[in-house]
Each structure stands twice: as C-alpha cells, then as structure tokens.
Amino acid sequence: MSSKRDLIIQAAKQTFLKQGFEATSMDELALVANVARRTIYNQFDSKEELFNAVIIDIWKNVKPYRPEQNDEAQHNPSKGLFNLGMAIANYWSPPIVRSFLKLVIVEGDRFPDLPRNFYRLGKEPMIQSIFDYLTQMKHSHLLKIDDIGLATQQFIGMINEPLIGLGLIILSDEPDMQRKEHVVQAAVQCFINGYQP
C-alpha cells in the first residue's frame, strides 16, 4: 500500500507534466492526490522540494554502470566502454525521464534550480562514472587522453545524439535493443580509434 508521500509524488508527476512547474498550484496537487493541502506541506516544505522528490523518484531505478566492479573492464576499455555506453543508452529510455528533461529545459530560465537539480540528481552520477573510468584507463596507459572532461562529453554525445536527439523535440518511440547496441558499438569503436595509445 502506497504511503501518502508516494501518492503525492505520483500525483505531482502527472500534474507537473500536464500543467508545467509554474502553473501547478499546491491546491491542484492536493486535489489530484486526494489529500488535504496541509498534508502536502507536512511532507514537503515547498513546491520546489516536491519537484526534487519527483526527480529523485523518476531516477531511482536508473543506476550508472560501475566498471570497477567488472574485472574484464579494468583491462579491456572496449568492454568497459560498451557497458558504460549501454547504460547511457538505457538512461533516457523511460518516456517520463525525457518528458521531465523537456520540462526543466522549458522552465529553466524562470526557475534555474530545476535543470540544475535534474542534472545533479540524475545525470551527474553517470557522467562521473564515465569520467572516473576514462581517468583509470589513462593512468593504466590503455587510452591516451589529454582532456578527460572533453572525452567524456564526446563519448556521451556519440550515443545520445543518434538515440535521443530527435526525441527531445518529438517524443518518439524508444529505440529497440538492436539499435542501441549498434549505436553504442559504433561509438566505442570510434572512441577507441581516436584515443588508442
């Protein structure tokens, strides 16, 4: 059985996506969640705090791949990068994640904490995992990388652009597994060719 907090978060997901952050009122959230307005404030100090709880909830089942937990990845950058790439490809799979990304982009000018928190609570751990892995590959002399931050962005871009670029403009169907694997394998090969010692 869901707690009142969970019911409020689920209602907030629907309402934020339907109305947007600015236009959503706590009264409306209370109506959709079928709770008293006071109940929402007992759980969340502000609409911003509730929005952050929604972001945490939509990211909770998306875990960054940890290459340090795989022995083969420690000695084989192609293997580690492929697994990291598949984690990237699957990161944006849930349509609700892409919908909220569009929402924070649209409302980010008026509420700059929205995109910052969306990044911090969701995407940042994935980026850090790639950065750390590339640092390790550099120190192990398995890849020759001068600018690890740039290399991290390049690797993510080679996967995100073909898989979700259009989906940020038009919410399209999620690419199937065969397409994801093809894009990731091509990105890994290109990356290895560019950064091999």
C-alpha positions in Angstrom: 0.0 0.0 0.0 1.4 3.4 -1.0 2.1 6.0 1.6 0.7 9.5 1.4 4.1 10.7 0.4 4.2 8.3 -2.5 0.6 9.3 -3.5 1.6 12.9 -3.5 4.7 12.3 -5.6 2.8 10.2 -8.2 0.1 13.0 -8.4 2.8 15.6 -8.8 4.4 13.7 -11.7 1.2 13.8 -13.6 0.4 17.4 -12.7 3.8 18.9 -13.4 3.9 17.3 -16.8 0.3 18.4 -17.6 0.5 22.0 -16.2 4.2 22.8 -16.0 6.0 23.7 -12.8 5.0 27.4 -12.6 1.3 26.8 -13.4 0.9 23.9 -10.9 -0.6 25.0 -7.6 -0.4 23.1 -4.3 -4.2 23.2 -4.2 -4.3 21.4 -7.5 -1.8 18.9 -6.4 -3.8 18.2 -3.3 -6.9 17.7 -5.4 -5.2 15.2 -7.8 -3.6 13.4 -4.8 -6.9 13.3 -2.9 -5.2 14.7 0.2 -5.5 18.0 2.2 -3.2 20.8 1.2 -1.8 20.7 4.7 -0.9 17.1 4.2 1.4 18.1 1.3 3.1 20.7 3.4 3.6 18.2 6.2 5.7 16.2 3.7 7.3 18.9 1.6 8.3 22.4 2.7 7.8 23.9 -0.8 6.8 23.1 -4.4 10.5 23.1 -5.3 11.2 20.4 -2.7 8.3 18.3 -4.0 9.6 18.7 -7.6 13.0 17.4 -6.4 11.3 14.4 -4.8 9.7 13.7 -8.1 13.1 13.9 -9.9 14.6 11.5 -7.3 11.7 9.1 -7.8 12.0 9.0 -11.6 15.7 8.4 -11.4 15.6 5.9 -8.6 15.6 2.8 -10.9 18.3 4.1 -13.2 21.7 3.1 -11.9 25.0 4.1 -13.5 27.2 1.2 -14.6 30.2 0.7 -12.3 33.1 -0.6 -14.3 35.3 -1.0 -11.2 33.0 -4.0 -10.3 34.0 -5.8 -13.5 37.4 -7.3 -13.8 37.4 -7.5 -17.6 36.6 -3.8 -17.9 39.7 -3.0 -15.9 41.9 -4.4 -18.7 39.7 -4.0 -21.7 38.5 -0.5 -22.5 36.3 -1.7 -25.3 34.3 -3.9 -22.8 34.1 -1.2 -20.2 33.1 1.5 -22.7 30.5 -0.8 -24.2 28.8 -1.4 -20.9 29.0 2.3 -20.0 27.5 3.1 -23.4 24.6 0.8 -22.9 24.0 2.4 -19.5 23.8 5.7 -21.3 21.5 4.3 -24.0 19.2 3.0 -21.4 19.4 6.0 -19.1 16.9 8.0 -21.1 14.6 5.1 -22.0 11.7 5.9 -19.7 9.5 8.4 -21.5 8.8 10.2 -18.3 12.6 11.0 -17.9 12.6 12.6 -21.4 9.4 14.4 -20.7 10.8 15.9 -17.5 14.0 16.8 -19.3 11.9 18.9 -21.7 10.0 20.4 -18.8 13.1 21.6 -17.0 14.6 23.0 -20.2 11.4 25.0 -20.9 11.1 26.4 -17.4 14.8 26.6 -16.6 15.0 30.3 -17.4 12.5 31.3 -14.8 13.4 28.5 -12.3 17.2 27.8 -12.8 17.3 25.3 -9.9 15.0 22.9 -11.9 17.6 21.9 -14.6 20.5 22.1 -12.0 18.7 19.7 -9.7 17.6 17.4 -12.6 21.3 17.2 -13.6 22.6 16.8 -10.1 20.1 14.1 -9.0 20.1 12.1 -12.2 22.7 12.6 -14.9 25.7 13.7 -12.8 26.4 10.2 -11.3 26.5 8.7 -14.8 28.9 11.4 -16.1 31.1 11.0 -13.1 31.3 7.2 -13.6 32.5 7.7 -17.2 35.0 10.4 -16.2 36.4 8.1 -13.5 36.7 5.2 -15.8 38.5 7.2 -18.5 40.8 8.5 -15.8 41.6 5.0 -14.8 42.2 3.9 -18.5 44.5 6.9 -18.9 46.5 6.1 -15.8 46.7 2.4 -16.9 48.0 3.6 -20.3 45.2 1.8 -22.1 43.9 5.0 -23.6 45.8 8.2 -24.4 43.5 11.1 -23.3 44.7 14.7 -22.6 41.3 16.2 -21.8 39.2 13.7 -19.9 36.3 16.1 -19.5 36.0 16.6 -23.2 36.4 12.9 -23.9 33.6 12.2 -21.5 31.3 14.6 -23.3 32.3 13.2 -26.7 31.5 9.7 -25.8 28.1 10.6 -24.3 27.4 12.7 -27.4 28.1 9.9 -29.8 25.4 7.8 -28.1 22.8 10.4 -27.1 22.6 12.3 -30.4 21.5 9.3 -32.5 19.3 7.8 -29.8 17.6 10.7 -28.1 18.4 13.8 -30.1 15.1 13.9 -32.0 13.2 12.5 -29.0 13.9 15.8 -27.2 12.0 17.6 -29.9 9.4 15.0 -30.7 8.7 12.3 -28.1 9.3 9.3 -30.4 9.3 5.6 -29.5 12.3 4.3 -27.7 14.9 2.7 -30.0 15.0 -1.1 -29.7 17.9 -3.0 -28.2 19.4 -3.8 -31.6 19.6 -0.2 -32.5 21.1 0.8 -29.1 23.8 -1.9 -29.3 24.6 -0.8 -32.9 25.0 2.9 -31.9 27.0 2.0 -28.8 29.3 -0.3 -30.6 30.0 2.3 -33.3 30.7 4.9 -30.6 33.1 2.6 -28.8 35.0 1.8 -32.0 35.2 5.5 -32.9 36.3 6.4 -29.4 39.0 3.7 -29.2 40.3 4.6 -32.6 40.6 8.2 -31.5 42.2 7.6 -28.1 44.3 4.5 -28.5 47.9 4.8 -27.2 
